[in-house]
Amino acid sequence: MNLDIQRIFQNSNIPDDSQIKAWAALALLEDNCNSEILIRIVDENESAALNQQYRQKSGPTNVLSFPFDAPENLELNLLGDLVVCAPVVEKEAEQQGKSINDHWAHIIIHGLLHLQGFDHIEEKDANAMEALEINLLKKININNPYFQENY
């Protein structure tokens, strides 16, 4: 995996590059192990602007995924880009009673699964994606993020 991390927003609660890379590696399916990925850590203004532009939703969100769709006859190992809004991740962790580090792990894994084609639009797809997230997080001793009593 070739991972580029852009830190547009910085504070002391954001995990270091090695931690983010470990979570990303955990979430990559075997077919995507040699992929190129960009993770951009941003503030609420940039997240809100991108959320409005690409999803027509107002306000910032925790993570946006932009899968790369290569044109025909062009072979590139680009998986895509993740844009993570650090202030939103921090607020969510506090509101949900989770450790910031655990929530960061969940958001990175969640976003990487989106880049690999997983989604949660239909209930059965959501259940499959959540089950995969829960299993991946369990490998690094993080409780089920969808079950609040774990925290």
N, C-alpha and C positions, 0 to 999 in steps of 0.2 A: 504494500500500500504506500502510495505517495500522498502524504497529507500536508496541506498547507494551512496554517492557522493564521488568520488576520485578526489582530486585536485592535479594533477601532475604539472600543470602549474598554476601559481597564479599571479594576478594583481588586481588593485583596480576596474577595470571595470566589474569583474565577479560578478554576483548577489550572495547573500548569500544563504545558504542552504534552509532557510524557503521559499524564493521566488521561487527557483527552484522546491521545493516540491509542492508549490501551483500550478505552471504551469503544472507540471506532473499530479497532481490530476485532474485538469481541463480537461486534454486530455484523461484520462482513461475512456474507456467505462465501463458500469456497470459490465460486465462479468469479467473485469480485475482489479476491485478495490482492491482485496486482493493479487495482484501480487507482486513479488520481481523484482526490477529493479536496475541496476547499471548505473550511469551516471559518465563517466570519462572525466575530463576536461584536455586537453592535449595541447602541443605545436605543431608547424607546422611540426617538424621532425617526431613525432609519428603519426600524422594524415596522412602525406604523405606515410609513410611506410605501414600503414594499408590500405590506399586507393590503393596502388600499389598491395599489397598482396591479397586483397579480391575483388577488383574491376578492377584490371589491368589498373588503371588510375594513371597518374603521378601527383604529387603535393598534397598539403593538400586540404581538403574540410571542409565545415562548420560542418557537422554532418554525422556520420556513424551509422547505426543501425544494430544490430546483434540479430535478434529474436531467442529465444530459442525454439528449436523443440524437445520436449521430446520423447524419445523412447517409443514404444508401451508398455503398461502395467506399465508405470511409471507416477505417478501423482505428478507433482510439480507445484508450483505457480510461476515459473520463467517466466517472460515475455521476458527478454533479456537485452542487454546492449546498451547504447548509448555512443559514443565517440564524444565529442564536441571539436573542435579546437578553443580555445578562440581568438587567434590572427586573424583567418579568420573571425570569427563572428564580431569582432571589425572593421576590414577593410571593410567588407561588409556594416555594418551599416553606416560607414562614406561615402563610395562610393554611397550608395543609399539614403543618406540624412535622415536616420532614427535614432531615439534615440537608443543607445546601449541596454538599458533595453528592449525596445519593440522588438528589433531584437532577443535578447536572448529568450524572451518569445516565439516568433514565431519558433525559431529553436528547442527549447525543445518540444513544441507542435507538430511540424512537425515530429521530430524524434520519439516521442511516438506513433504517428499515424502509422508510418512505422512499429514499433514493433507490432502493432495490426493488421497488414495485409494490410494497405492502401499503395498504390503506385501511381506513376504518369508516368508510362511507356506508357500506352494507353491514348489517349486524354480524353475519357469519365471518366476514373479512376482519371486522373489528375484534371478534373473539379470537381468531387465529393470530392476529398481530399482537394482541395483549398477551396471549399465552406464550408467544415467542419472547416478548419483552420480559415477562415474569421469569421465564427459564434462564434467559441470559443474565438478568440481574441477580438471580439466585446463585449463579456461578461465582459472583464476586461478593456474596454475602449481603445483598441488598434485598430487603423484604418487598413483597408484592406492592407496587406503588398504587394499585387500584383499590387496595383494601386499607382504609384509613386507620383501623384499629391496630395495625402493625406498627404505627408510629406513635 
